Amino acid sequence: MNKSNRDLLVLFNQEIMTPQAIEHEVELLHQLLYSIERLENIVIAHEIIDLNKYRIIKKQGHLRKIFRLRELKPFVFLNCKN
């Protein structure tokens, strides 16, 4: 798997775990985050609230376009459905 360029702060008790076990746990955490942070999963869990047009955007195609933008317009908000 391709290593992501991210900073993680993981706290373990080094007296209990070996360095190999810690490395294994960090790799499992990386795999979990990689699967969760995919665009398909983010699009399913979010919606866009556009106060300029008084609309809530739930269509996945529109959400993908908006997620790819560098910056949202003013009064356009990302809302987690959870």
PyMOL Python script that loads the backbone (N, CA, C, O; Angstrom):
from pymol import cmd

cmd.read_pdbstr("""\
ATOM      1  N   MET A   1       0.842  -1.181   0.000  1.00  0.00           N
ATOM      2  CA  MET A   1       0.000   0.000   0.000  1.00  0.00           C
ATOM      3  C   MET A   1       0.885   1.240   0.000  1.00  0.00           C
ATOM      4  O   MET A   1       1.948   1.263   0.619  1.00  0.00           O
ATOM      5  N   ASN A   2       0.441   2.235  -0.682  1.00  0.00           N
ATOM      6  CA  ASN A   2       1.184   3.482  -0.793  1.00  0.00           C
ATOM      7  C   ASN A   2       1.126   4.237   0.531  1.00  0.00           C
ATOM      8  O   ASN A   2       0.044   4.500   1.058  1.00  0.00           O
ATOM      9  N   LYS A   3       2.286   4.579   1.059  1.00  0.00           N
ATOM     10  CA  LYS A   3       2.346   5.327   2.316  1.00  0.00           C
ATOM     11  C   LYS A   3       1.820   6.733   2.110  1.00  0.00           C
ATOM     12  O   LYS A   3       2.256   7.441   1.203  1.00  0.00           O
ATOM     13  N   SER A   4       0.909   7.123   2.928  1.00  0.00           N
ATOM     14  CA  SER A   4       0.354   8.470   2.848  1.00  0.00           C
ATOM     15  C   SER A   4       1.285   9.437   3.550  1.00  0.00           C
ATOM     16  O   SER A   4       2.020   9.062   4.464  1.00  0.00           O
ATOM     17  N   ASN A   5       1.245  10.683   3.113  1.00  0.00           N
ATOM     18  CA  ASN A   5       2.075  11.711   3.717  1.00  0.00           C
ATOM     19  C   ASN A   5       1.244  12.394   4.800  1.00  0.00           C
ATOM     20  O   ASN A   5       0.648  13.444   4.559  1.00  0.00           O
ATOM     21  N   ARG A   6       1.205  11.815   5.964  1.00  0.00           N
ATOM     22  CA  ARG A   6       0.406  12.357   7.055  1.00  0.00           C
ATOM     23  C   ARG A   6       1.177  12.267   8.358  1.00  0.00           C
ATOM     24  O   ARG A   6       2.097  11.462   8.500  1.00  0.00           O
ATOM     25  N   ASP A   7       0.793  13.096   9.296  1.00  0.00           N
ATOM     26  CA  ASP A   7       1.378  13.060  10.623  1.00  0.00           C
ATOM     27  C   ASP A   7       0.355  12.457  11.575  1.00  0.00           C
ATOM     28  O   ASP A   7      -0.769  12.948  11.683  1.00  0.00           O
ATOM     29  N   LEU A   8       0.743  11.405  12.255  1.00  0.00           N
ATOM     30  CA  LEU A   8      -0.117  10.766  13.237  1.00  0.00           C
ATOM     31  C   LEU A   8       0.582  10.798  14.594  1.00  0.00           C
ATOM     32  O   LEU A   8       1.785  10.556  14.695  1.00  0.00           O
ATOM     33  N   LEU A   9      -0.177  11.095  15.613  1.00  0.00           N
ATOM     34  CA  LEU A   9       0.334  11.007  16.974  1.00  0.00           C
ATOM     35  C   LEU A   9      -0.337   9.797  17.608  1.00  0.00           C
ATOM     36  O   LEU A   9      -1.537   9.815  17.882  1.00  0.00           O
ATOM     37  N   VAL A  10       0.426   8.767  17.833  1.00  0.00           N
ATOM     38  CA  VAL A  10      -0.090   7.525  18.382  1.00  0.00           C
ATOM     39  C   VAL A  10       0.639   7.271  19.687  1.00  0.00           C
ATOM     40  O   VAL A  10       1.869   7.238  19.726  1.00  0.00           O
ATOM     41  N   LEU A  11      -0.119   7.093  20.749  1.00  0.00           N
ATOM     42  CA  LEU A  11       0.469   6.876  22.069  1.00  0.00           C
ATOM     43  C   LEU A  11       0.301   5.407  22.468  1.00  0.00           C
ATOM     44  O   LEU A  11      -0.816   4.892  22.513  1.00  0.00           O
ATOM     45  N   PHE A  12       1.399   4.754  22.749  1.00  0.00           N
ATOM     46  CA  PHE A  12       1.410   3.363  23.180  1.00  0.00           C
ATOM     47  C   PHE A  12       2.263   3.251  24.428  1.00  0.00           C
ATOM     48  O   PHE A  12       3.150   4.070  24.668  1.00  0.00           O
ATOM     49  N   ASN A  13       1.989   2.241  25.206  1.00  0.00           N
ATOM     50  CA  ASN A  13       2.844   1.921  26.335  1.00  0.00           C
ATOM     51  C   ASN A  13       3.982   1.059  25.810  1.00  0.00           C
ATOM     52  O   ASN A  13       3.775  -0.111  25.487  1.00  0.00           O
ATOM     53  N   GLN A  14       5.171   1.620  25.723  1.00  0.00           N
ATOM     54  CA  GLN A  14       6.301   0.918  25.121  1.00  0.00           C
ATOM     55  C   GLN A  14       6.799  -0.241  25.981  1.00  0.00           C
ATOM     56  O   GLN A  14       7.525  -1.103  25.486  1.00  0.00           O
ATOM     57  N   GLU A  15       6.427  -0.278  27.240  1.00  0.00           N
ATOM     58  CA  GLU A  15       6.843  -1.387  28.094  1.00  0.00           C
ATOM     59  C   GLU A  15       6.090  -2.658  27.730  1.00  0.00           C
ATOM     60  O   GLU A  15       6.611  -3.761  27.899  1.00  0.00           O
ATOM     61  N   ILE A  16       4.874  -2.512  27.234  1.00  0.00           N
ATOM     62  CA  ILE A  16       4.043  -3.672  26.909  1.00  0.00           C
ATOM     63  C   ILE A  16       4.265  -4.139  25.469  1.00  0.00           C
ATOM     64  O   ILE A  16       4.295  -5.340  25.201  1.00  0.00           O
ATOM     65  N   MET A  17       4.422  -3.180  24.534  1.00  0.00           N
ATOM     66  CA  MET A  17       4.487  -3.514  23.115  1.00  0.00           C
ATOM     67  C   MET A  17       5.924  -3.410  22.592  1.00  0.00           C
ATOM     68  O   MET A  17       6.693  -2.540  23.001  1.00  0.00           O
ATOM     69  N   THR A  18       6.256  -4.311  21.689  1.00  0.00           N
ATOM     70  CA  THR A  18       7.561  -4.257  21.031  1.00  0.00           C
ATOM     71  C   THR A  18       7.493  -3.230  19.901  1.00  0.00           C
ATOM     72  O   THR A  18       6.399  -2.878  19.460  1.00  0.00           O
ATOM     73  N   PRO A  19       8.641  -2.743  19.425  1.00  0.00           N
ATOM     74  CA  PRO A  19       8.619  -1.797  18.295  1.00  0.00           C
ATOM     75  C   PRO A  19       7.941  -2.367  17.046  1.00  0.00           C
ATOM     76  O   PRO A  19       7.301  -1.625  16.301  1.00  0.00           O
ATOM     77  N   GLN A  20       8.074  -3.672  16.812  1.00  0.00           N
ATOM     78  CA  GLN A  20       7.420  -4.291  15.664  1.00  0.00           C
ATOM     79  C   GLN A  20       5.892  -4.275  15.837  1.00  0.00           C
ATOM     80  O   GLN A  20       5.156  -4.048  14.877  1.00  0.00           O
ATOM     81  N   ALA A  21       5.433  -4.515  17.049  1.00  0.00           N
ATOM     82  CA  ALA A  21       3.993  -4.493  17.308  1.00  0.00           C
ATOM     83  C   ALA A  21       3.432  -3.081  17.145  1.00  0.00           C
ATOM     84  O   ALA A  21       2.328  -2.897  16.634  1.00  0.00           O
ATOM     85  N   ILE A  22       4.201  -2.092  17.584  1.00  0.00           N
ATOM     86  CA  ILE A  22       3.773  -0.699  17.424  1.00  0.00           C
ATOM     87  C   ILE A  22       3.705  -0.349  15.943  1.00  0.00           C
ATOM     88  O   ILE A  22       2.743   0.280  15.503  1.00  0.00           O
ATOM     89  N   GLU A  23       4.706  -0.745  15.175  1.00  0.00           N
ATOM     90  CA  GLU A  23       4.714  -0.483  13.732  1.00  0.00           C
ATOM     91  C   GLU A  23       3.537  -1.171  13.049  1.00  0.00           C
ATOM     92  O   GLU A  23       2.938  -0.611  12.131  1.00  0.00           O
ATOM     93  N   HIS A  24       3.208  -2.367  13.487  1.00  0.00           N
ATOM     94  CA  HIS A  24       2.060  -3.092  12.927  1.00  0.00           C
ATOM     95  C   HIS A  24       0.750  -2.364  13.233  1.00  0.00           C
ATOM     96  O   HIS A  24      -0.112  -2.248  12.363  1.00  0.00           O
ATOM     97  N   GLU A  25       0.601  -1.881  14.450  1.00  0.00           N
ATOM     98  CA  GLU A  25      -0.605  -1.136  14.827  1.00  0.00           C
ATOM     99  C   GLU A  25      -0.744   0.150  14.023  1.00  0.00           C
ATOM    100  O   GLU A  25      -1.848   0.500  13.605  1.00  0.00           O
ATOM    101  N   VAL A  26       0.358   0.854  13.804  1.00  0.00           N
ATOM    102  CA  VAL A  26       0.330   2.089  13.015  1.00  0.00           C
ATOM    103  C   VAL A  26      -0.039   1.778  11.572  1.00  0.00           C
ATOM    104  O   VAL A  26      -0.786   2.539  10.956  1.00  0.00           O
ATOM    105  N   GLU A  27       0.460   0.688  11.023  1.00  0.00           N
ATOM    106  CA  GLU A  27       0.112   0.289   9.656  1.00  0.00           C
ATOM    107  C   GLU A  27      -1.373  -0.052   9.549  1.00  0.00           C
ATOM    108  O   GLU A  27      -2.020   0.314   8.568  1.00  0.00           O
ATOM    109  N   LEU A  28      -1.917  -0.745  10.541  1.00  0.00           N
ATOM    110  CA  LEU A  28      -3.358  -1.045  10.542  1.00  0.00           C
ATOM    111  C   LEU A  28      -4.185   0.233  10.643  1.00  0.00           C
ATOM    112  O   LEU A  28      -5.227   0.352   9.999  1.00  0.00           O
ATOM    113  N   LEU A  29      -3.727   1.182  11.441  1.00  0.00           N
ATOM    114  CA  LEU A  29      -4.412   2.463  11.553  1.00  0.00           C
ATOM    115  C   LEU A  29      -4.376   3.208  10.223  1.00  0.00           C
ATOM    116  O   LEU A  29      -5.370   3.809   9.815  1.00  0.00           O
ATOM    117  N   HIS A  30      -3.238   3.168   9.557  1.00  0.00           N
ATOM    118  CA  HIS A  30      -3.117   3.807   8.247  1.00  0.00           C
ATOM    119  C   HIS A  30      -4.081   3.177   7.237  1.00  0.00           C
ATOM    120  O   HIS A  30      -4.731   3.896   6.477  1.00  0.00           O
ATOM    121  N   GLN A  31      -4.182   1.848   7.221  1.00  0.00           N
ATOM    122  CA  GLN A  31      -5.098   1.160   6.309  1.00  0.00           C
ATOM    123  C   GLN A  31      -6.547   1.535   6.605  1.00  0.00           C
ATOM    124  O   GLN A  31      -7.338   1.738   5.685  1.00  0.00           O
ATOM    125  N   LEU A  32      -6.890   1.625   7.875  1.00  0.00           N
ATOM    126  CA  LEU A  32      -8.246   2.002   8.261  1.00  0.00           C
ATOM    127  C   LEU A  32      -8.577   3.412   7.795  1.00  0.00           C
ATOM    128  O   LEU A  32      -9.641   3.639   7.220  1.00  0.00           O
ATOM    129  N   LEU A  33      -7.682   4.357   8.034  1.00  0.00           N
ATOM    130  CA  LEU A  33      -7.907   5.736   7.606  1.00  0.00           C
ATOM    131  C   LEU A  33      -7.952   5.856   6.092  1.00  0.00           C
ATOM    132  O   LEU A  33      -8.721   6.656   5.559  1.00  0.00           O
ATOM    133  N   TYR A  34      -7.141   5.075   5.393  1.00  0.00           N
ATOM    134  CA  TYR A  34      -7.127   5.105   3.933  1.00  0.00           C
ATOM    135  C   TYR A  34      -8.489   4.684   3.375  1.00  0.00           C
ATOM    136  O   TYR A  34      -8.986   5.294   2.430  1.00  0.00           O
ATOM    137  N   SER A  35      -9.085   3.653   3.951  1.00  0.00           N
ATOM    138  CA  SER A  35     -10.386   3.192   3.452  1.00  0.00           C
ATOM    139  C   SER A  35     -11.511   4.149   3.829  1.00  0.00           C
ATOM    140  O   SER A  35     -12.463   4.304   3.065  1.00  0.00           O
ATOM    141  N   ILE A  36     -11.421   4.785   4.977  1.00  0.00           N
ATOM    142  CA  ILE A  36     -12.469   5.697   5.421  1.00  0.00           C
ATOM    143  C   ILE A  36     -12.420   7.017   4.663  1.00  0.00           C
ATOM    144  O   ILE A  36     -13.465   7.603   4.378  1.00  0.00           O
ATOM    145  N   GLU A  37     -11.227   7.489   4.334  1.00  0.00           N
ATOM    146  CA  GLU A  37     -11.078   8.805   3.718  1.00  0.00           C
ATOM    147  C   GLU A  37     -11.251   8.795   2.202  1.00  0.00           C
ATOM    148  O   GLU A  37     -10.970   9.800   1.550  1.00  0.00           O
ATOM    149  N   ARG A  38     -11.704   7.695   1.632  1.00  0.00           N
ATOM    150  CA  ARG A  38     -11.958   7.664   0.197  1.00  0.00           C
ATOM    151  C   ARG A  38     -13.105   8.600  -0.133  1.00  0.00           C
ATOM    152  O   ARG A  38     -14.004   8.806   0.682  1.00  0.00           O
ATOM    153  N   LEU A  39     -13.070   9.166  -1.336  1.00  0.00           N
ATOM    154  CA  LEU A  39     -14.059  10.157  -1.742  1.00  0.00           C
ATOM    155  C   LEU A  39     -15.470   9.583  -1.726  1.00  0.00           C
ATOM    156  O   LEU A  39     -16.412  10.285  -1.360  1.00  0.00           O
ATOM    157  N   GLU A  40     -15.635   8.323  -2.114  1.00  0.00           N
ATOM    158  CA  GLU A  40     -16.972   7.719  -2.128  1.00  0.00           C
ATOM    159  C   GLU A  40     -17.583   7.691  -0.732  1.00  0.00           C
ATOM    160  O   GLU A  40     -18.772   7.959  -0.565  1.00  0.00           O
ATOM    161  N   ASN A  41     -16.773   7.366   0.265  1.00  0.00           N
ATOM    162  CA  ASN A  41     -17.279   7.307   1.641  1.00  0.00           C
ATOM    163  C   ASN A  41     -17.575   8.693   2.188  1.00  0.00           C
ATOM    164  O   ASN A  41     -18.543   8.869   2.928  1.00  0.00           O
ATOM    165  N   ILE A  42     -16.764   9.673   1.839  1.00  0.00           N
ATOM    166  CA  ILE A  42     -16.997  11.042   2.306  1.00  0.00           C
ATOM    167  C   ILE A  42     -18.268  11.606   1.679  1.00  0.00           C
ATOM    168  O   ILE A  42     -19.040  12.294   2.346  1.00  0.00           O
ATOM    169  N   VAL A  43     -18.485  11.314   0.394  1.00  0.00           N
ATOM    170  CA  VAL A  43     -19.672  11.810  -0.303  1.00  0.00           C
ATOM    171  C   VAL A  43     -20.941  11.205   0.289  1.00  0.00           C
ATOM    172  O   VAL A  43     -21.965  11.882   0.388  1.00  0.00           O
ATOM    173  N   ILE A  44     -20.881   9.953   0.678  1.00  0.00           N
ATOM    174  CA  ILE A  44     -22.051   9.298   1.274  1.00  0.00           C
ATOM    175  C   ILE A  44     -22.404   9.923   2.617  1.00  0.00           C
ATOM    176  O   ILE A  44     -23.585  10.043   2.945  1.00  0.00           O
ATOM    177  N   ALA A  45     -21.411  10.323   3.397  1.00  0.00           N
ATOM    178  CA  ALA A  45     -21.638  10.790   4.764  1.00  0.00           C
ATOM    179  C   ALA A  45     -21.873  12.295   4.884  1.00  0.00           C
ATOM    180  O   ALA A  45     -22.132  12.781   5.985  1.00  0.00           O
ATOM    181  N   HIS A  46     -21.788  13.051   3.772  1.00  0.00           N
ATOM    182  CA  HIS A  46     -21.916  14.505   3.859  1.00  0.00           C
ATOM    183  C   HIS A  46     -22.951  15.056   2.887  1.00  0.00           C
ATOM    184  O   HIS A  46     -23.361  14.390   1.937  1.00  0.00           O
ATOM    185  N   GLU A  47     -23.353  16.273   3.152  1.00  0.00           N
ATOM    186  CA  GLU A  47     -24.188  17.039   2.244  1.00  0.00           C
ATOM    187  C   GLU A  47     -23.702  18.481   2.265  1.00  0.00           C
ATOM    188  O   GLU A  47     -22.997  18.894   3.186  1.00  0.00           O
ATOM    189  N   ILE A  48     -24.081  19.241   1.250  1.00  0.00           N
ATOM    190  CA  ILE A  48     -23.672  20.639   1.153  1.00  0.00           C
ATOM    191  C   ILE A  48     -24.892  21.519   1.392  1.00  0.00           C
ATOM    192  O   ILE A  48     -25.942  21.314   0.784  1.00  0.00           O
ATOM    193  N   ILE A  49     -24.752  22.486   2.268  1.00  0.00           N
ATOM    194  CA  ILE A  49     -25.801  23.476   2.510  1.00  0.00           C
ATOM    195  C   ILE A  49     -25.374  24.766   1.829  1.00  0.00           C
ATOM    196  O   ILE A  49     -24.388  25.388   2.226  1.00  0.00           O
ATOM    197  N   ASP A  50     -26.117  25.166   0.805  1.00  0.00           N
ATOM    198  CA  ASP A  50     -25.815  26.368   0.022  1.00  0.00           C
ATOM    199  C   ASP A  50     -26.815  27.447   0.411  1.00  0.00           C
ATOM    200  O   ASP A  50     -27.962  27.424  -0.034  1.00  0.00           O
ATOM    201  N   LEU A  51     -26.385  28.389   1.237  1.00  0.00           N
ATOM    202  CA  LEU A  51     -27.277  29.455   1.687  1.00  0.00           C
ATOM    203  C   LEU A  51     -27.441  30.545   0.638  1.00  0.00           C
ATOM    204  O   LEU A  51     -28.344  31.374   0.756  1.00  0.00           O
ATOM    205  N   ASN A  52     -26.589  30.566  -0.387  1.00  0.00           N
ATOM    206  CA  ASN A  52     -26.751  31.538  -1.461  1.00  0.00           C
ATOM    207  C   ASN A  52     -27.982  31.208  -2.300  1.00  0.00           C
ATOM    208  O   ASN A  52     -28.697  32.106  -2.744  1.00  0.00           O
ATOM    209  N   LYS A  53     -28.224  29.923  -2.514  1.00  0.00           N
ATOM    210  CA  LYS A  53     -29.360  29.478  -3.323  1.00  0.00           C
ATOM    211  C   LYS A  53     -30.442  28.810  -2.483  1.00  0.00           C
ATOM    212  O   LYS A  53     -31.444  28.341  -3.022  1.00  0.00           O
ATOM    213  N   TYR A  54     -30.250  28.764  -1.184  1.00  0.00           N
ATOM    214  CA  TYR A  54     -31.184  28.126  -0.252  1.00  0.00           C
ATOM    215  C   TYR A  54     -31.475  26.688  -0.675  1.00  0.00           C
ATOM    216  O   TYR A  54     -32.630  26.291  -0.826  1.00  0.00           O
ATOM    217  N   ARG A  55     -30.392  25.911  -0.864  1.00  0.00           N
ATOM    218  CA  ARG A  55     -30.526  24.523  -1.275  1.00  0.00           C
ATOM    219  C   ARG A  55     -29.652  23.633  -0.412  1.00  0.00           C
ATOM    220  O   ARG A  55     -28.649  24.069   0.153  1.00  0.00           O
ATOM    221  N   ILE A  56     -30.057  22.378  -0.323  1.00  0.00           N
ATOM    222  CA  ILE A  56     -29.232  21.336   0.270  1.00  0.00           C
ATOM    223  C   ILE A  56     -28.893  20.369  -0.854  1.00  0.00           C
ATOM    224  O   ILE A  56     -29.785  19.802  -1.486  1.00  0.00           O
ATOM    225  N   ILE A  57     -27.604  20.185  -1.100  1.00  0.00           N
ATOM    226  CA  ILE A  57     -27.150  19.348  -2.200  1.00  0.00           C
ATOM    227  C   ILE A  57     -26.785  17.980  -1.648  1.00  0.00           C
ATOM    228  O   ILE A  57     -25.908  17.854  -0.794  1.00  0.00           O
ATOM    229  N   LYS A  58     -27.478  16.947  -2.153  1.00  0.00           N
ATOM    230  CA  LYS A  58     -27.234  15.584  -1.707  1.00  0.00           C
ATOM    231  C   LYS A  58     -26.778  14.677  -2.840  1.00  0.00           C
ATOM    232  O   LYS A  58     -26.352  13.550  -2.583  1.00  0.00           O
ATOM    233  N   LYS A  59     -26.855  15.135  -4.085  1.00  0.00           N
ATOM    234  CA  LYS A  59     -26.487  14.299  -5.222  1.00  0.00           C
ATOM    235  C   LYS A  59     -24.979  14.080  -5.226  1.00  0.00           C
ATOM    236  O   LYS A  59     -24.194  15.017  -5.083  1.00  0.00           O
ATOM    237  N   GLN A  60     -24.598  12.820  -5.392  1.00  0.00           N
ATOM    238  CA  GLN A  60     -23.186  12.466  -5.268  1.00  0.00           C
ATOM    239  C   GLN A  60     -22.322  13.093  -6.349  1.00  0.00           C
ATOM    240  O   GLN A  60     -21.165  13.424  -6.088  1.00  0.00           O
ATOM    241  N   GLY A  61     -22.843  13.263  -7.540  1.00  0.00           N
ATOM    242  CA  GLY A  61     -22.063  13.894  -8.608  1.00  0.00           C
ATOM    243  C   GLY A  61     -21.732  15.337  -8.290  1.00  0.00           C
ATOM    244  O   GLY A  61     -20.603  15.781  -8.497  1.00  0.00           O
ATOM    245  N   HIS A  62     -22.719  16.075  -7.783  1.00  0.00           N
ATOM    246  CA  HIS A  62     -22.485  17.474  -7.403  1.00  0.00           C
ATOM    247  C   HIS A  62     -21.534  17.558  -6.213  1.00  0.00           C
ATOM    248  O   HIS A  62     -20.679  18.441  -6.155  1.00  0.00           O
ATOM    249  N   LEU A  63     -21.688  16.637  -5.268  1.00  0.00           N
ATOM    250  CA  LEU A  63     -20.806  16.646  -4.091  1.00  0.00           C
ATOM    251  C   LEU A  63     -19.354  16.382  -4.492  1.00  0.00           C
ATOM    252  O   LEU A  63     -18.441  17.007  -3.953  1.00  0.00           O
ATOM    253  N   ARG A  64     -19.137  15.464  -5.433  1.00  0.00           N
ATOM    254  CA  ARG A  64     -17.767  15.186  -5.879  1.00  0.00           C
ATOM    255  C   ARG A  64     -17.126  16.431  -6.487  1.00  0.00           C
ATOM    256  O   ARG A  64     -15.957  16.720  -6.232  1.00  0.00           O
ATOM    257  N   LYS A  65     -17.898  17.170  -7.295  1.00  0.00           N
ATOM    258  CA  LYS A  65     -17.373  18.398  -7.902  1.00  0.00           C
ATOM    259  C   LYS A  65     -16.993  19.407  -6.830  1.00  0.00           C
ATOM    260  O   LYS A  65     -15.936  20.033  -6.905  1.00  0.00           O
ATOM    261  N   ILE A  66     -17.846  19.562  -5.843  1.00  0.00           N
ATOM    262  CA  ILE A  66     -17.599  20.548  -4.789  1.00  0.00           C
ATOM    263  C   ILE A  66     -16.403  20.135  -3.930  1.00  0.00           C
ATOM    264  O   ILE A  66     -15.613  20.986  -3.523  1.00  0.00           O
ATOM    265  N   PHE A  67     -16.263  18.829  -3.649  1.00  0.00           N
ATOM    266  CA  PHE A  67     -15.130  18.365  -2.845  1.00  0.00           C
ATOM    267  C   PHE A  67     -13.802  18.586  -3.554  1.00  0.00           C
ATOM    268  O   PHE A  67     -12.776  18.766  -2.899  1.00  0.00           O
ATOM    269  N   ARG A  68     -13.808  18.577  -4.867  1.00  0.00           N
ATOM    270  CA  ARG A  68     -12.562  18.771  -5.611  1.00  0.00           C
ATOM    271  C   ARG A  68     -12.145  20.230  -5.692  1.00  0.00           C
ATOM    272  O   ARG A  68     -11.012  20.522  -6.074  1.00  0.00           O
ATOM    273  N   LEU A  69     -13.029  21.146  -5.344  1.00  0.00           N
ATOM    274  CA  LEU A  69     -12.684  22.562  -5.353  1.00  0.00           C
ATOM    275  C   LEU A  69     -11.680  22.856  -4.237  1.00  0.00           C
ATOM    276  O   LEU A  69     -11.702  22.214  -3.187  1.00  0.00           O
ATOM    277  N   ARG A  70     -10.818  23.811  -4.471  1.00  0.00           N
ATOM    278  CA  ARG A  70      -9.841  24.195  -3.448  1.00  0.00           C
ATOM    279  C   ARG A  70     -10.511  24.966  -2.310  1.00  0.00           C
ATOM    280  O   ARG A  70     -10.127  24.834  -1.148  1.00  0.00           O
ATOM    281  N   GLU A  71     -11.507  25.764  -2.653  1.00  0.00           N
ATOM    282  CA  GLU A  71     -12.117  26.647  -1.668  1.00  0.00           C
ATOM    283  C   GLU A  71     -13.611  26.754  -1.969  1.00  0.00           C
ATOM    284  O   GLU A  71     -14.014  26.866  -3.127  1.00  0.00           O
ATOM    285  N   LEU A  72     -14.420  26.717  -0.922  1.00  0.00           N
ATOM    286  CA  LEU A  72     -15.858  26.874  -1.094  1.00  0.00           C
ATOM    287  C   LEU A  72     -16.228  28.347  -1.194  1.00  0.00           C
ATOM    288  O   LEU A  72     -15.523  29.214  -0.678  1.00  0.00           O
ATOM    289  N   LYS A  73     -17.334  28.614  -1.859  1.00  0.00           N
ATOM    290  CA  LYS A  73     -17.842  29.978  -1.936  1.00  0.00           C
ATOM    291  C   LYS A  73     -18.328  30.392  -0.552  1.00  0.00           C
ATOM    292  O   LYS A  73     -18.565  29.539   0.303  1.00  0.00           O
ATOM    293  N   PRO A  74     -18.477  31.696  -0.327  1.00  0.00           N
ATOM    294  CA  PRO A  74     -19.020  32.131   0.966  1.00  0.00           C
ATOM    295  C   PRO A  74     -20.442  31.598   1.170  1.00  0.00           C
ATOM    296  O   PRO A  74     -21.230  31.539   0.226  1.00  0.00           O
ATOM    297  N   PHE A  75     -20.755  31.223   2.377  1.00  0.00           N
ATOM    298  CA  PHE A  75     -22.062  30.728   2.791  1.00  0.00           C
ATOM    299  C   PHE A  75     -22.432  29.408   2.130  1.00  0.00           C
ATOM    300  O   PHE A  75     -23.611  29.117   1.925  1.00  0.00           O
ATOM    301  N   VAL A  76     -21.431  28.622   1.800  1.00  0.00           N
ATOM    302  CA  VAL A  76     -21.624  27.245   1.350  1.00  0.00           C
ATOM    303  C   VAL A  76     -20.909  26.365   2.363  1.00  0.00           C
ATOM    304  O   VAL A  76     -19.698  26.477   2.555  1.00  0.00           O
ATOM    305  N   PHE A  77     -21.677  25.479   3.014  1.00  0.00           N
ATOM    306  CA  PHE A  77     -21.147  24.732   4.152  1.00  0.00           C
ATOM    307  C   PHE A  77     -21.226  23.230   3.909  1.00  0.00           C
ATOM    308  O   PHE A  77     -22.147  22.732   3.261  1.00  0.00           O
ATOM    309  N   LEU A  78     -20.249  22.532   4.441  1.00  0.00           N
ATOM    310  CA  LEU A  78     -20.203  21.094   4.413  1.00  0.00           C
ATOM    311  C   LEU A  78     -20.840  20.596   5.714  1.00  0.00           C
ATOM    312  O   LEU A  78     -20.447  21.008   6.805  1.00  0.00           O
ATOM    313  N   ASN A  79     -21.829  19.702   5.583  1.00  0.00           N
ATOM    314  CA  ASN A  79     -22.540  19.210   6.746  1.00  0.00           C
ATOM    315  C   ASN A  79     -22.446  17.702   6.792  1.00  0.00           C
ATOM    316  O   ASN A  79     -22.753  17.026   5.809  1.00  0.00           O
ATOM    317  N   CYS A  80     -22.022  17.167   7.928  1.00  0.00           N
ATOM    318  CA  CYS A  80     -21.946  15.721   8.121  1.00  0.00           C
ATOM    319  C   CYS A  80     -23.331  15.213   8.529  1.00  0.00           C
ATOM    320  O   CYS A  80     -23.941  15.748   9.455  1.00  0.00           O
ATOM    321  N   LYS A  81     -23.822  14.190   7.846  1.00  0.00           N
ATOM    322  CA  LYS A  81     -25.157  13.663   8.118  1.00  0.00           C
ATOM    323  C   LYS A  81     -25.206  12.845   9.408  1.00  0.00           C
ATOM    324  O   LYS A  81     -26.288  12.561   9.920  1.00  0.00           O
ATOM    325  N   ASN A  82     -24.048  12.467   9.932  1.00  0.00           N
ATOM    326  CA  ASN A  82     -24.051  11.626  11.130  1.00  0.00           C
ATOM    327  C   ASN A  82     -24.486  12.423  12.308  1.00  0.00           C
ATOM    328  O   ASN A  82     -24.557  11.895  13.418  1.00  0.00           O
TER     329      ASN A  82
END
""", "prot")
cmd.dss("prot")
cmd.show_as("cartoon", "prot")
cmd.util.cbc("prot")
cmd.orient("prot")
